[in-house]
Structures are given as C-alpha cells and as structure tokens.
Amino acid sequence: MTSGADLFVVCKQCGSEVSPYITECPYCGSRLRRRAPKLPRAGAASRAPRKAPAFAALLRRATPSPRLRPARSTYASSVSDTRPYATMALVALSCAAWIAFHASSTLYGHMALVGPLSGEWWKLFTSHFAYVYGLYTFVVLVTIAIFGWLLERRHGSVFVLALFFGAGVSGALLVSAVYPVAILSGGNGPALALLAAWAVPDLRALRAGSYYEGDLLGAGAIAALLLVMPFARGVSELSWMAGVVGAALGLIVGLGAQRFGEAE
C-alpha cells in the first residue's frame, strides 16, 4: 500500500484503483486498512515540527523568565570590586599604634586628647588611633574593618577617609568645647559614622516597606555596644559625645551620598 500522499491505492484482492481515504474496496469489499488516514488541514505544514530534546526542555524550565529577574539597582551597579586599601590602612595604623603604646607609655600622651589642645592641633587626627584597652580596641577595629570595607566598595577610598577623619575631628572639637578638661582617645566616633552611613540605604528601604539586603539588627547591636562602652567602669578616655556626633554625621553624609547617586 502506498502513502496517503498518493492519488489512489491498488486493492490487493481485485487490483482496482480506489481512493486512499477509504477503508474498504467498493468493488470486492475487501479490507484495505483499519482506519482511514487523516485529511491534511488547509495551510498546515506538511511536516510536524520536531520535539525538542528532553534536556533542552529542562534547561528552559530551569532558566527563569526575564520578567522574573530583579532589576539591578543603581546602588548595586555602583559597587566596586577593588580592594579596600583605605580601610586596611586605617586598621593597620590603629594596630601599629596600639603596639607602640604598650612598648612606650609616653607615646599615648602625644597622640590622645587629654586636656585643652594648647596648639597641639594634630591630636584632632591622632586621637582616633590611640587605644588602651584590648577589648574595646577589638570591637572598634572590627567595626571599622567591616563597614569601612562595605562603604569603600560603594563610594571609594576618598569617601571613607573623609568620613573617618571628618567624624573624628568633629567629635574631638565638640568634646574640647564642652569639657574644660577633655579626655578623648579611640575611634568610636569614626566607627559609628561608617556604620551609620552604610545603613542609610537599608533604613530608607525599611521605612518605605521595600526589600533590603543588609542586616540592620546586627548593625544596630554593634552601634549600641559602641555607644554604651564609654559608660563602662574604668573606661574614662572614651567619649559618648564623640560617638553620637559620629553617628549623626554618618547618617547625614550617607543620606546625601545616596541622593546624589540617585540624581545621577
């Protein structure tokens, strides 16, 4: 029997030419086929399309639709993959100063802010590297390392250095103006400034009820620890006022940096 595309088929019993779309021969009544072939539809392809391999279908299922992929924000696109050289330098200087203080106790008086400035203006910058207690030093340096690195990836090294020293100098000036005998050392103010500036985008997202990736609970716990450590017994050289100034300045600078980035 020929294919359904032929004009006729030949009956095997009587040899008559009959239509290919019938099941019985009209001349002898013999059975030609069990079922008549399907009639092709008008305009349909003469050949059925090949099915895709099973693994190709699985790949299509595993690949999410472009509409389901979250759009990359301007904040994420501005993240840099360079090494945080400024943050590493700040932490390294603090560690070197802590070792030097324990080797020579007189060096602390030349770097920390004790009493009025009296022309020793460099103490506004060096007092942030003067540490005495090991536990306090560890907490502050870990905070600077984490949030300084995150901010440096977001805004660059100049931003981190400017915020670090800006918050430190502002806190030292306020402490010198308020207390007649000012005592200030350590970088709790700059550390809180870096933490607050990093948290600004997530705080705005939380207020707007949108999604954010940062851990605000962990950042809040670290900030609370830095703020209450100056009230611990025996820790007289730490200033809660410098910490509050640093946190406030970090929020202001972080908000300004984010809005500037959105404007671009």
Solvent accessible surface area in square Angstrom, and as a share of the most:
residue,aa,sasa,rsa
1,M,124,0.56
2,T,75,0.44
3,S,71,0.46
4,G,31,0.30
5,A,98,0.76
6,D,56,0.29
7,L,162,0.81
8,F,91,0.38
9,V,6,0.03
10,V,87,0.50
11,C,2,0.01
12,K,173,0.73
13,Q,138,0.62
14,C,58,0.35
15,G,47,0.45
16,S,28,0.18
17,E,110,0.49
18,V,10,0.06
19,S,49,0.32
20,P,4,0.02
21,Y,86,0.33
22,I,57,0.29
23,T,37,0.21
24,E,90,0.40
25,C,3,0.02
26,P,94,0.59
27,Y,152,0.58
28,C,62,0.37
29,G,48,0.46
30,S,24,0.16
31,R,145,0.53
32,L,24,0.12
33,R,45,0.16
34,R,214,0.78
35,R,208,0.76
36,A,50,0.38
37,P,38,0.24
38,K,193,0.82
39,L,127,0.63
40,P,112,0.70
41,R,203,0.74
42,A,110,0.85
43,G,90,0.87
44,A,59,0.45
45,A,86,0.67
46,S,126,0.81
47,R,193,0.70
48,A,83,0.65
49,P,122,0.76
50,R,216,0.79
51,K,192,0.81
52,A,54,0.42
53,P,72,0.45
54,A,81,0.63
55,F,135,0.56
56,A,24,0.18
57,A,31,0.24
58,L,108,0.54
59,L,112,0.56
60,R,155,0.57
61,R,195,0.71
62,A,80,0.62
63,T,76,0.44
64,P,70,0.44
65,S,39,0.25
66,P,108,0.68
67,R,220,0.80
68,L,136,0.67
69,R,131,0.48
70,P,125,0.79
71,A,101,0.78
72,R,183,0.67
73,S,59,0.38
74,T,98,0.57
75,Y,94,0.36
76,A,34,0.26
77,S,67,0.43
78,S,63,0.40
79,V,44,0.25
80,S,40,0.26
81,D,131,0.68
82,T,93,0.54
83,R,168,0.61
84,P,22,0.14
85,Y,137,0.52
86,A,7,0.06
87,T,5,0.03
88,M,92,0.41
89,A,49,0.38
90,L,5,0.02
91,V,33,0.19
92,A,60,0.47
93,L,101,0.50
94,S,1,0.01
95,C,54,0.32
96,A,57,0.44
97,A,11,0.08
98,W,81,0.28
99,I,112,0.57
100,A,33,0.25
101,F,15,0.06
102,H,114,0.51
103,A,90,0.70
104,S,52,0.33
105,S,94,0.61
106,T,98,0.57
107,L,61,0.30
108,Y,46,0.18
109,G,42,0.40
110,H,115,0.51
111,M,34,0.15
112,A,0,0.00
113,L,0,0.00
114,V,78,0.45
115,G,7,0.06
116,P,93,0.58
117,L,39,0.19
118,S,95,0.61
119,G,60,0.58
120,E,59,0.26
121,W,163,0.57
122,W,102,0.36
123,K,16,0.07
124,L,19,0.09
125,F,85,0.36
126,T,33,0.19
127,S,0,0.00
128,H,3,0.01
129,F,18,0.07
130,A,0,0.00
131,Y,2,0.01
132,V,61,0.35
133,Y,91,0.35
134,G,40,0.39
135,L,133,0.66
136,Y,5,0.02
137,T,9,0.05
138,F,133,0.55
139,V,22,0.12
140,V,0,0.00
141,L,18,0.09
142,V,54,0.31
143,T,2,0.01
144,I,1,0.01
145,A,37,0.29
146,I,71,0.36
147,F,9,0.04
148,G,0,0.00
149,W,103,0.36
150,L,42,0.21
151,L,0,0.00
152,E,7,0.03
153,R,68,0.25
154,R,21,0.08
155,H,71,0.32
156,G,26,0.25
157,S,43,0.28
158,V,123,0.71
159,F,40,0.17
160,V,0,0.00
161,L,66,0.33
162,A,65,0.51
163,L,7,0.03
164,F,1,0.00
165,F,57,0.24
166,G,29,0.27
167,A,0,0.00
168,G,3,0.03
169,V,28,0.16
170,S,44,0.29
171,G,1,0.01
172,A,0,0.00
173,L,88,0.44
174,L,71,0.35
175,V,2,0.01
176,S,33,0.21
177,A,86,0.66
178,V,77,0.44
179,Y,89,0.34
180,P,119,0.75
181,V,99,0.57
182,A,2,0.01
183,I,73,0.37
184,L,5,0.03
185,S,1,0.01
186,G,2,0.02
187,G,0,0.00
188,N,1,0.01
189,G,2,0.02
190,P,3,0.02
191,A,0,0.00
192,L,2,0.01
193,A,0,0.00
194,L,0,0.00
195,L,11,0.05
196,A,8,0.06
197,A,2,0.01
198,W,24,0.08
199,A,6,0.05
200,V,7,0.04
201,P,20,0.13
202,D,18,0.09
203,L,77,0.38
204,R,84,0.30
205,A,19,0.14
206,L,97,0.48
207,R,225,0.82
208,A,83,0.65
209,G,68,0.66
210,S,64,0.41
211,Y,179,0.68
212,Y,69,0.26
213,E,151,0.68
214,G,20,0.19
215,D,92,0.48
216,L,27,0.14
217,L,159,0.79
218,G,28,0.27
219,A,5,0.04
220,G,39,0.38
221,A,64,0.50
222,I,48,0.25
223,A,19,0.15
224,A,52,0.40
225,L,80,0.40
226,L,0,0.00
227,L,60,0.30
228,V,86,0.50
229,M,24,0.11
230,P,15,0.10
231,F,142,0.59
232,A,50,0.39
233,R,242,0.88
234,G,51,0.49
235,V,20,0.12
236,S,87,0.56
237,E,16,0.07
238,L,12,0.06
239,S,9,0.06
240,W,107,0.38
241,M,23,0.10
242,A,6,0.05
243,G,1,0.01
244,V,73,0.42
245,V,29,0.17
246,G,0,0.00
247,A,24,0.19
248,A,48,0.37
249,L,50,0.25
250,G,0,0.00
251,L,76,0.38
252,I,119,0.60
253,V,48,0.28
254,G,4,0.04
255,L,61,0.30
256,G,40,0.38
257,A,20,0.16
258,Q,38,0.17
259,R,138,0.50
260,F,136,0.56
261,G,36,0.34
262,E,100,0.45
263,A,89,0.69
264,E,156,0.70
